[in-house]
Amino acid sequence: TMVNLDNDVTITYNGNTNTGGSVPVDGSSPYVTGSSVTVLGNTGTLVKTGYTFNNWNTAANGSGTAYAPAAAFTIGANTTLFAQWSDTTPPNDPTVVSISPN
């Protein structure tokens, strides 16, 4: 039988459109509410084509609270941390058109 206490909260990681690798799994989760949680790094070698892993955020679009790997925070509710990605695709070079006089 599993006993689920009301004050247990979980932390989960989401690859947020990753193209490979796997999300880290916190072996200490669930936590008691109010516990200090250390944010995991990109331990599952998440990758996204054309992007570099940047950090974690509580919102998929990056509008939430950002956490770097090894940062600590006090967990108060079930929390999902979404991978944040930096675009590494070089910008398209503008085409240079030269006009020769006739």
C-alpha positions as CSV (number, residue, x, y, z in Angstrom):
1,T,0.0,0.0,0.0
2,M,1.2,3.4,-0.9
3,V,0.8,6.2,1.7
4,N,0.4,9.6,0.2
5,L,0.7,12.4,2.7
6,D,-1.0,15.6,1.8
7,N,2.2,17.6,2.2
8,D,4.2,15.6,-0.4
9,V,5.0,17.6,-3.5
10,T,6.8,16.5,-6.6
11,I,9.3,18.1,-8.9
12,T,9.4,16.9,-12.5
13,Y,11.4,18.0,-15.5
14,N,10.1,18.6,-19.0
15,G,12.3,18.6,-22.1
16,N,10.1,21.3,-23.7
17,T,10.4,20.3,-27.4
18,N,13.8,18.4,-27.0
19,T,14.7,16.3,-30.0
20,G,16.8,13.7,-28.0
21,G,18.1,12.7,-24.6
22,S,15.9,12.2,-21.5
23,V,14.8,14.5,-18.7
24,P,16.5,14.2,-15.3
25,V,14.7,12.4,-12.6
26,D,15.0,13.6,-9.0
27,G,15.3,10.5,-6.9
28,S,14.4,12.5,-3.8
29,S,11.0,13.5,-5.1
30,P,8.4,13.6,-3.6
31,Y,9.5,16.2,-1.0
32,V,7.8,17.4,2.1
33,T,6.3,20.9,1.4
34,G,8.9,23.5,2.5
35,S,11.9,21.4,1.7
36,S,14.9,22.8,-0.1
37,V,15.3,21.3,-3.6
38,T,18.5,21.4,-5.6
39,V,17.8,21.8,-9.3
40,L,19.3,19.1,-11.4
41,G,21.5,19.7,-14.4
42,N,20.9,18.4,-17.9
43,T,21.9,14.9,-16.6
44,G,19.9,13.1,-19.3
45,T,21.8,14.9,-22.1
46,L,18.7,16.6,-23.5
47,V,19.3,18.0,-26.9
48,K,17.3,20.1,-29.4
49,T,18.5,20.4,-33.0
50,G,19.9,23.9,-33.6
51,Y,19.7,24.9,-29.9
52,T,21.8,24.7,-26.7
53,F,20.4,23.9,-23.3
54,N,20.2,27.1,-21.3
55,N,18.5,26.5,-17.9
56,W,15.1,25.5,-16.4
57,N,12.0,27.6,-16.0
58,T,8.7,27.1,-14.3
59,A,6.9,28.1,-17.5
60,A,7.5,26.4,-20.9
61,N,7.7,29.8,-22.6
62,G,10.3,31.1,-20.2
63,S,8.0,33.6,-18.5
64,G,8.1,31.9,-15.1
65,T,11.0,31.6,-12.6
66,A,14.3,30.6,-14.1
67,Y,16.6,28.2,-12.3
68,A,20.1,27.3,-13.2
69,P,21.4,23.8,-12.5
70,A,22.5,23.4,-8.9
71,A,20.3,26.3,-7.8
72,A,18.2,25.6,-4.7
73,F,14.7,26.7,-3.9
74,T,12.0,25.9,-1.4
75,I,9.3,23.8,-2.9
76,G,5.8,24.7,-1.9
77,A,3.7,22.9,-4.5
78,N,4.1,20.3,-7.3
79,T,6.6,21.9,-9.7
80,T,7.5,21.2,-13.3
81,L,10.7,22.7,-14.6
82,F,10.8,23.1,-18.4
83,A,14.1,23.1,-20.3
84,Q,14.9,26.5,-21.9
85,W,16.8,26.5,-25.2
86,S,19.1,29.1,-26.8
87,D,18.9,29.2,-30.6
88,T,22.4,28.5,-32.1
89,T,21.3,28.7,-35.7
90,P,23.3,31.4,-37.4
91,P,21.2,34.2,-38.8
92,N,20.7,34.2,-42.5
93,D,23.2,36.4,-44.2
94,P,21.5,39.1,-46.2
95,T,22.0,38.7,-49.9
96,V,24.3,41.4,-51.3
97,V,23.1,42.5,-54.7
98,S,25.5,44.5,-56.7
99,I,24.2,46.7,-59.5
100,S,26.5,47.4,-62.3
101,P,26.0,50.6,-64.3
102,N,25.1,49.9,-68.0
